[in-house]
Amino acid sequence: MGRSVLKYVRVRDYLRSLVTHELSAGDTIPSERLLCEQFGVSRMTVRQAVDALVVEGLLDREQGRGTFVAPTKVDLEVRLASFGEEMQRRGMEPSSKVLAAEVVAATPDIADALDILPGERVFYLHRVRFADGEPMAIEQSWLSCQLVPGFFDGALPDSIYGELRRRGLELDWGEDTVSATEVDAQDAELLGVPAGRAVLRLARRTFAGETACVYSRSTYRADRYVLWVPLRAPKRPLTPRAGRTSSELTAEPATTEVVG
Amino acid sequence: MSEGRSGVSEQAADILAALGGVANIIEIEPCTTRLRSEVHDTTVVDVKALRAAGAHGVMISGHVVQVVMGPNVDTLATDLEELL
């Protein structure tokens, strides 16, 4: 068991490198027989390796035609840009299909995310986002009616961020919470993928300074997106100074004298 | 009231008090948009007071209290360091 797992991993990782660094989208991969010979493994082991990359979305298997290198996944950078801006930056043409655009009462979770009270009116926008005509993501967005009065008057804004900036809201920070799930039947249909496929779910709060401007929940196809996260070492943590007595420690912080 | 504190913000003092004061702090780490604090006792953490002090969210898990503040966490951390 252990040995065959290792063999399978070797074939899979060889194919992964081949697909990402030597072949192009649409190319065929080496035949099963060739891979069996090259690695001295059974046909079943090769199939397992290929299956794994099909599931990962690196390969596309077409019935009766063979197995091909899938289009490169879009690296979904966690940055404060909208779907449309990101797609344009990558030379893809963004478009949307609006499923709902209405004013609703904020439920407690939405209110919390927007720093407003439950029941306050919010604009709700539900869209399928396309890149070059292909469905890529589903996006639900909520904005406080009080913050952006008349947001839905006239034509719906193509870009929420764009419209907010026009209104003088300088979006400068936010937070994404990312999870992975299987797509439900309805979202699968909207995304044009089989139900049960993996998707990335992003919940985002977008702020302009101290003002919470947008809360959104997006569902991205995991076969077309990877998440790219820049990392840096944590900042040095702050700790209470040693040697302070507990009576000093309980002194009201607001009266602490600071020298220098 | 603020002149006695050499520019240390009232906000930092309020946040520290809401976290249970210096005595309750094990460590505080500024994390991009959050203050990630490890405290001795989470039951004395005053979530309402944290929100009143400008927090956009408070997550408590185990001994860790994460306070969503935005990109000003670094400035806030500098102030907190003076108070600790």
Chai-1 contact restraints between the chains, C-beta under 6 A:
chainA,res_idxA,chainB,res_idxB,connection_type,confidence,min_distance_angstrom,max_distance_angstrom,comment,restraint_id
A,W173,B,G70,contact,1.0,0.0,6.0,A-B,restraint_1
A,W173,B,P71,contact,1.0,0.0,6.0,A-B,restraint_2
A,E175,B,T33,contact,1.0,0.0,6.0,A-B,restraint_3
A,P234,B,E29,contact,1.0,0.0,6.0,A-B,restraint_4
A,K235,B,E29,contact,1.0,0.0,6.0,A-B,restraint_5
A,K235,B,P30,contact,1.0,0.0,6.0,A-B,restraint_6
A,P237,B,E27,contact,1.0,0.0,6.0,A-B,restraint_7
A,P237,B,E29,contact,1.0,0.0,6.0,A-B,restraint_8
A,L238,B,I28,contact,1.0,0.0,6.0,A-B,restraint_9
A,L238,B,L80,contact,1.0,0.0,6.0,A-B,restraint_10
A,L238,B,E81,contact,1.0,0.0,6.0,A-B,restraint_11
A,L238,B,L84,contact,1.0,0.0,6.0,A-B,restraint_12
A,T239,B,E27,contact,1.0,0.0,6.0,A-B,restraint_13
A,P240,B,V22,contact,1.0,0.0,6.0,A-B,restraint_14
A,P240,B,I25,contact,1.0,0.0,6.0,A-B,restraint_15
A,P240,B,L84,contact,1.0,0.0,6.0,A-B,restraint_16
A,L249,B,V22,contact,1.0,0.0,6.0,A-B,restraint_17
A,L249,B,A23,contact,1.0,0.0,6.0,A-B,restraint_18
A,T250,B,A23,contact,1.0,0.0,6.0,A-B,restraint_19
A,P253,B,A13,contact,1.0,0.0,6.0,A-B,restraint_20
A,P253,B,L16,contact,1.0,0.0,6.0,A-B,restraint_21
A,P253,B,A17,contact,1.0,0.0,6.0,A-B,restraint_22
A,P253,B,L83,contact,1.0,0.0,6.0,A-B,restraint_23
A,A254,B,A13,contact,1.0,0.0,6.0,A-B,restraint_24
A,T256,B,L83,contact,1.0,0.0,6.0,A-B,restraint_25
A,V258,B,R5,contact,1.0,0.0,6.0,A-B,restraint_26
A,V258,B,S6,contact,1.0,0.0,6.0,A-B,restraint_27
A,V258,B,V8,contact,1.0,0.0,6.0,A-B,restraint_28
A,V258,B,E82,contact,1.0,0.0,6.0,A-B,restraint_29
